[in-house]
Amino acid sequence: MDRIVRLSNAPLDLESLEIALRRAVHQLGSAILEKFLNADGGEYRGRTLPGDEGQIFTFKEYRAKDILTVLGPVTVKRAYYYDAASGQGWCPKDRTLQIEETSWSPGVRRIMGKVGTYRPFGLGEEDIKEMAGIRVNTKAIERTCHQLGEDVEAFYEREAEVFEGGKVTLLKPIPKLYVCMDGTGIPVVKAETANRKGKGEDGQARTREAKLGCVFTQTGLNGKGFPVRDEGSTSYVGAIESPELFGKRLYREALRRGLKRAQKISVLGDAAPWIWNIAEEHFWGATQIIDLCHAREHYWSAARALFGLDREAVHEWTERRRKELDLGNVEKVMKAMGSLCPSTKEQEGILEREIAYFEKNKERMRYAEFRSQGLFVGSGVVEAGCRTVIGQRLKQSGMHWTVKGANSIIALRCCILSGRWEDFWEYRAMGEKM
């Protein structure tokens, strides 16, 4: 090759050379892999095999199956067994190689799952072709991602059984553990919003709320005395589902993360009632904290309604409220709002609503006390999670999801962004039934 390049007058095209060599290596690798996979002669297991449901499968013949691997296409020889009574047949080797009901190897499915989790399925097809040198179609990526999302759910379910059953004991204590929750709308197909009220002019909903939870830990403070989240400690769970189901999902994740070994537990969120219902049911006794920025929005709402475009008056009034709220003196904020003089029914309604908000949540707004305990008072982690875990992939222009499809992608993204991708594939490699 070096001699040919030197004799040629044309400049060396390194990119073409790289691609050509990769193609040649893949061809050689797929040939070697095919020989290795067929070295067992098809995994013949005798004349008959017992089935999972009492069937007796009889060996009929050997069958070939074409599958795509990360090295390229290979043909696998498999012993085929058939049960005449049930009319069912199967190839044991398919289960061994994890290629039941699929033409894609585990390695290719892993690539499709990772790419489809980060990129629109159509763009993922081009990415895989460009970077891995293999061809898969858009629909295959979509179907694979949806199946892997369901498999991730099964992985979490199996893991939850272990932690809920007390089979795993975490010995190392956790100084501070945080549980955060938030919701964000996902655009869905019309069938998923039937009979659901929305904010549009026609009153029809166009989105479904995805609930996202995150769990993280804190060990200490920085040099200025502010709490510092432990590096790499954030994990996520999420789905479009009822608060009841989501509460159980989040509780299981908190258990896995060491809920029962935590010396201090805090729940952070906005004022959505479902958040605090979950906190009461699953995290009773935890310190409940309303996100400070969300709390500030409510006295700002009153200021804008009462002072209108008088920026100086708005700034002066809200600055005093900011200082009071930062000290956790919610009663002073409420008193200041109550002393305002509304001139319209609309203004009166806004004031009553915002005062009621502070009254209902005042014990969740003792920010000076929370800070004195070295606690976070903002839910920025889960809000950023809503953008990163959900928004970046599921809320792109023109996207409309089914609930099932959205939940599959959410499950995959939570798995990857929680640093659990390798755990999931290790679980699959162990041959656990999904």
C-alpha positions in Angstrom: 0.0 0.0 0.0 2.8 2.4 0.9 4.6 1.7 -2.4 1.4 2.3 -4.4 0.8 5.6 -2.6 4.4 6.8 -3.3 4.2 5.9 -7.0 0.9 7.8 -7.4 0.9 11.4 -8.3 -2.4 12.0 -6.6 -2.3 13.2 -3.0 -3.1 10.7 -0.3 -6.8 10.6 0.6 -6.6 9.5 4.2 -10.3 9.6 4.8 -11.0 7.2 1.9 -8.2 4.9 3.0 -9.6 4.8 6.6 -13.1 3.9 5.4 -11.8 1.3 3.0 -9.7 -0.4 5.7 -12.5 -0.3 8.1 -14.7 -2.0 5.5 -12.1 -4.7 4.9 -11.6 -5.3 8.7 -15.3 -5.6 9.1 -15.6 -8.2 6.3 -12.8 -10.2 7.8 -14.2 -9.8 11.3 -17.7 -10.9 10.3 -16.3 -14.0 8.6 -14.3 -14.9 11.8 -17.4 -14.2 14.0 -19.6 -16.4 11.8 -17.2 -19.3 12.1 -17.0 -18.9 15.8 -20.8 -18.7 16.2 -21.3 -21.8 14.2 -18.5 -23.8 15.8 -21.1 -25.6 18.0 -22.9 -27.1 15.0 -26.1 -25.3 15.8 -26.5 -26.0 19.5 -28.2 -29.3 19.2 -29.5 -30.4 22.7 -30.8 -33.9 22.0 -33.9 -35.3 20.4 -36.4 -33.6 22.8 -36.4 -30.6 25.1 -38.9 -29.7 27.9 -40.7 -26.4 27.5 -41.3 -23.7 30.1 -45.0 -24.6 30.2 -44.8 -28.4 30.1 -44.4 -28.8 26.4 -42.2 -31.4 24.8 -40.2 -30.0 21.9 -38.8 -32.4 19.3 -35.8 -31.7 17.1 -36.9 -31.1 13.5 -34.1 -29.6 11.6 -31.3 -27.0 11.4 -32.3 -23.5 10.3 -30.2 -20.6 9.2 -30.7 -17.0 10.4 -29.2 -13.9 9.0 -28.3 -11.3 11.7 -26.5 -8.0 11.5 -23.6 -7.6 13.9 -21.3 -4.6 14.6 -18.9 -6.3 12.2 -21.4 -6.8 9.5 -23.9 -9.5 8.5 -23.4 -13.2 9.5 -25.5 -16.3 9.1 -26.1 -18.4 12.2 -27.0 -22.2 12.1 -29.5 -23.2 14.8 -31.2 -26.4 15.9 -35.0 -26.0 15.6 -37.4 -27.7 18.0 -41.1 -28.1 17.5 -44.1 -29.1 19.8 -47.0 -30.4 17.7 -49.5 -30.2 20.5 -49.1 -26.5 21.0 -47.9 -25.6 17.5 -44.9 -23.8 18.9 -41.3 -24.0 17.8 -38.1 -22.4 18.9 -34.4 -22.4 18.6 -32.5 -22.6 21.9 -29.5 -20.9 20.4 -31.5 -17.7 19.7 -32.0 -17.3 23.4 -28.3 -18.0 24.1 -27.2 -15.3 21.7 -30.1 -13.0 22.6 -31.4 -12.8 19.1 -34.9 -14.1 19.7 -37.4 -12.4 17.4 -34.8 -10.0 16.1 -32.3 -9.8 13.2 -30.0 -7.5 15.1 -27.2 -8.6 17.4 -27.0 -7.3 21.0 -24.1 -5.1 20.0 -26.1 -3.5 17.1 -29.1 -3.0 19.4 -26.9 -1.3 21.9 -25.7 1.1 19.3 -29.3 1.7 18.0 -30.5 2.3 21.6 -27.8 4.8 22.5 -28.1 6.7 19.2 -31.9 6.7 19.3 -31.9 7.9 22.9 -30.0 11.0 21.9 -31.0 11.7 18.4 -34.3 11.7 16.3 -34.6 8.3 14.8 -34.2 9.5 11.2 -30.9 11.2 12.0 -29.8 8.2 14.0 -29.9 6.1 10.8 -27.4 8.4 9.2 -25.2 8.6 12.4 -24.9 4.8 12.6 -24.0 4.5 9.0 -21.4 7.2 9.3 -19.8 6.2 12.5 -20.2 2.5 12.8 -20.3 1.5 9.1 -23.5 -0.5 9.4 -26.9 0.1 7.8 -30.1 0.0 9.9 -33.3 1.8 9.0 -35.2 4.4 11.0 -38.1 2.1 11.9 -35.7 -0.5 13.3 -34.0 2.1 15.5 -37.4 3.2 16.8 -38.6 -0.3 17.5 -35.4 -1.2 19.2 -35.5 1.9 21.5 -39.0 1.1 22.5 -38.1 -2.5 23.3 -35.0 -1.4 25.2 -37.1 1.1 27.2 -39.4 -1.7 28.3 -36.4 -3.8 29.2 -35.0 -0.9 31.3 -38.3 -0.8 33.2 -38.0 -4.6 33.8 -34.5 -4.1 35.0 -35.7 -1.4 37.5 -38.5 -3.7 38.6 -36.2 -6.6 39.3 -33.8 -4.3 41.2 -36.6 -2.8 43.2 -37.7 -6.3 44.4 -34.2 -6.8 45.8 -34.1 -3.4 47.7 -37.7 -3.6 48.9 -37.1 -7.1 50.1 -34.2 -6.0 52.3 -31.8 -8.3 50.4 -29.2 -5.5 50.0 -27.8 -3.6 53.0 -26.0 -0.3 52.5 -23.6 0.1 55.4 -22.1 3.5 54.6 -24.2 6.3 56.1 -25.3 9.2 53.8 -25.2 12.7 55.5 -27.8 14.3 53.3 -30.1 12.9 50.7 -32.4 15.0 48.5 -35.5 13.9 46.5 -36.7 16.4 43.9 -39.7 16.4 41.6 -41.1 18.4 38.8 -43.3 18.0 35.7 -43.1 19.1 32.1 -45.4 18.8 29.1 -44.6 16.5 26.2 -46.3 16.9 22.8 -48.3 13.8 22.0 -50.5 12.5 19.2 -54.1 13.5 19.3 -55.4 10.1 20.5 -53.4 10.5 23.7 -55.3 13.7 24.7 -58.9 12.6 24.1 -61.2 14.1 26.7 -58.4 16.0 28.4 -58.8 19.7 29.0 -56.0 21.9 27.8 -54.9 25.6 27.7 -55.5 26.0 24.0 -58.3 28.2 22.6 -60.3 25.2 21.8 -59.8 23.8 25.3 -58.2 20.7 23.9 -55.0 19.4 25.5 -52.0 18.9 23.2 -49.5 17.6 25.7 -49.2 15.1 28.5 -47.3 15.8 31.7 -44.1 13.8 32.2 -43.1 13.6 35.8 -39.4 13.6 36.5 -37.7 12.9 39.8 -34.1 13.0 40.8 -32.1 11.8 43.8 -28.8 13.2 44.9 -26.6 13.4 47.9 -24.6 16.0 49.7 -21.6 15.5 52.0 -20.3 19.0 52.7 -20.2 22.7 52.0 -17.9 24.8 49.8 -15.5 27.5 51.1 -18.3 30.1 51.2 -20.6 27.8 53.2 -22.9 26.8 50.4 -24.0 23.2 50.0 -22.2 21.2 47.3 -23.9 18.3 45.5 -21.7 15.1 45.6 -20.1 14.6 42.2 -21.8 12.0 40.0 -24.5 11.4 42.7 -27.6 12.5 40.7 -29.9 9.8 39.3 -33.2 10.2 37.5 -36.5 8.5 37.1 -39.5 9.6 35.1 -42.6 8.7 33.1 -46.0 9.9 31.9 -48.0 8.3 34.6 -50.3 9.0 37.6 -48.8 10.6 40.7 -49.5 7.3 42.6 -47.4 5.2 40.2 -44.7 7.9 40.0 -44.5 8.1 43.8 -43.8 4.4 44.0 -41.2 4.7 41.2 -39.4 7.6 43.0 -39.5 5.9 46.4 -37.9 2.8 44.9 -35.1 4.9 43.4 -34.5 6.6 46.8 -34.4 3.2 48.5 -31.7 2.1 46.0 -29.8 5.3 46.7 -29.7 4.7 50.4 -32.9 6.3 51.8 -32.9 4.2 54.9 -29.2 5.1 55.6 -29.7 8.8 55.1 -29.1 11.0 58.2 -31.1 13.9 56.7 -33.7 13.7 54.0 -35.1 16.7 52.1 -37.8 16.9 49.5 -37.5 19.9 47.0 -40.1 21.0 44.5 -42.5 23.7 43.4 -46.0 24.1 44.9 -47.7 21.4 42.8 -50.0 19.5 45.2 -49.0 16.1 43.7 -45.4 16.7 44.8 -46.3 17.2 48.5 -48.8 14.3 48.4 -45.9 12.1 47.4 -43.7 13.6 50.0 -46.2 12.9 52.7 -46.9 9.3 51.6 -43.4 8.1 50.8 -41.0 10.5 52.5 -42.9 11.3 55.7 -40.7 13.2 58.1 -38.4 14.6 55.5 -37.7 18.3 55.4 -40.0 19.8 52.8 -38.7 22.8 50.9 -40.4 24.9 48.2 -37.9 26.0 45.6 -37.0 29.6 46.4 -37.2 30.9 42.9 -40.8 29.5 42.6 -41.7 31.2 45.8 -40.4 34.5 44.6 -42.6 34.3 41.5 -45.7 34.6 43.7 -44.9 38.0 45.3 -43.8 39.2 41.9 -47.2 38.2 40.5 -48.9 40.4 43.2 -46.5 43.3 42.5 -47.1 43.3 38.7 -50.9 43.1 39.3 -51.0 46.0 41.8 -48.2 48.4 40.5 -48.5 47.7 36.8 -45.9 49.5 34.7 -44.5 51.5 37.6 -41.1 49.8 37.5 -39.6 51.8 40.4 -42.5 50.9 42.7 -42.3 47.2 41.6 -38.6 47.1 42.2 -38.7 48.8 45.7 -41.6 46.6 46.9 -40.3 43.3 45.6 -36.8 43.9 47.0 -38.2 44.2 50.5 -40.1 41.0 50.0 -37.0 39.3 48.7 -35.1 40.1 51.9 -38.0 39.0 54.1 -38.4 35.7 52.2 -34.7 35.0 52.2 -34.9 35.2 56.0 -37.9 32.8 56.0 -40.2 35.5 57.4 -43.2 34.5 55.4 -45.6 36.2 57.7 -44.1 39.6 56.8 -44.4 38.9 53.1 -48.1 38.0 53.7 -48.7 41.1 55.8 -47.1 43.3 53.1 -49.3 41.8 50.5 -52.4 42.1 52.7 -51.7 45.9 53.1 -51.9 46.5 49.4 -55.1 48.2 48.2 -56.6 46.5 45.1 -58.7 48.7 42.9 -60.3 46.0 40.8 -61.9 42.6 41.4 -59.1 41.0 39.3 -56.4 42.5 41.5 -58.3 41.5 44.6 -58.5 37.9 43.3 -54.7 37.8 42.5 -53.9 39.0 46.0 -56.1 36.5 47.7 -54.7 33.7 45.7 -51.0 34.6 46.4 -51.6 35.2 50.1 -53.3 31.8 50.3 -50.2 30.3 48.5 -47.8 31.6 51.1 -50.1 30.6 54.0 -50.4 27.1 52.7 -46.7 26.6 52.1 -45.1 28.9 54.8 -43.4 26.0 56.7 -41.8 25.0 53.5 -40.2 28.5 53.1 -38.2 28.8 56.3 -35.1 29.5 54.1 -32.8 31.0 56.8 -33.4 27.9 59.0 -32.8 25.6 56.0 -29.5 27.4 55.1 -28.4 27.2 58.7 -28.6 23.4 58.4 -26.5 23.5 55.2 -29.4 22.5 52.9 -30.2 23.4 49.3 -33.2 25.7 48.9 -33.5 25.5 45.2 -34.7 22.7 42.9 -32.5 23.7 40.0 -31.2 20.1 39.6 -34.5 18.6 38.7 -35.5 21.7 36.6 -32.3 21.2 34.6 -33.1 17.6 34.4 -36.5 18.3 32.8 -34.6 20.2 30.1 -31.8 17.7 29.7 -33.5 14.3 30.3 -36.8 15.2 28.6 -36.8 18.5 26.7 -33.7 18.0 24.6 -35.0 14.7 23.1 -38.8 14.7 23.4 -39.8 18.3 22.9 -38.1 19.1 19.6 -40.0 20.9 16.8 -42.6 18.8 15.1 -42.4 15.9 17.5 -45.6 14.1 18.7 -45.4 11.0 20.8 -47.5 8.2 22.0 -47.4 7.8 25.8 -45.8 4.3 25.4 -43.1 5.6 23.0 -42.3 8.6 25.1 -42.0 6.5 28.3 -39.6 4.2 26.5 -37.3 7.1 25.6 -37.6 8.6 29.0 -36.6 5.3 30.6 -33.5 5.0 28.4 -32.5 8.6 29.0 -32.9 8.3 32.7 -30.8 5.1 32.6 -28.0 6.7 30.6 -27.9 10.1 32.4 -28.0 8.3 35.8 -24.8 6.4 34.8 -26.7 3.1 34.8 -26.3 2.1 31.1 -23.5 -0.4 31.9 -25.5 -1.9 34.8 -28.4 -2.4 32.5 -26.4 -4.2 29.8 -24.7 -6.3 32.4 -28.1 -7.4 33.7 -29.1 -8.4 30.1 -25.8 -10.3 29.6 -26.6 -12.4 32.7 -29.5 -13.8 30.8 -32.3 -12.5 33.0 -35.7 -12.9 31.5 -37.2 -9.5 30.6 
